Amino acid sequence: MKLSNIMVATVLSVMCTSTLSSEGKQIGIESIISKKALNSYLTKYNDATENKAFAQSESGVWNWRSNRTSVEYAKSSALISCRSQNKNHEKDYPCKLIDVNGKFFNSTD
C-alpha cells in the first residue's frame, strides 16, 4: 500500500470519529484548517511523543509542539508559537488549541 493510500485511509478513519461541538463547530480531523496543517498533523504530530498540543487560527495559521516536560507546557508552547505567527489576525481570529496528546476537543483558550 502506498503512503498516499495509507494517509487517505487514516484520514477517513479519523473523520468518521469527528463530532460537532455544542456551538456546531467541527471537532476532529475535519477541524484542521489547511492541507499543509493536515499533512503535518497526520505525518508528524501523530507520531510525536506525549506532552504535545496542536493550535490553529481561523486565519489559517497553525503550530504544534511536542516532547515538552508537561501537558501544560505543550499547550502554552503551541499557543505562543501560533500567536507569534498570527499577530495581524490574533484579535479577530485567535489561535486555539484543537488537540492535546492526540485527543481533539473544542477550546476557548
Secondary structure as UniProt FT lines:
FT   HELIX           3..15
FT   TURN            16..17
FT   STRAND          19..20
FT   TURN            22..23
FT   STRAND          26..27
FT   HELIX           29..31
FT   HELIX           35..40
FT   HELIX           41..45
FT   TURN            46..47
FT   STRAND          53..56
FT   TURN            58..59
FT   STRAND          62..65
FT   HELIX           71..85
FT   TURN            87..92
FT   STRAND          96..100
FT   TURN            101..102
FT   STRAND          103..104
//
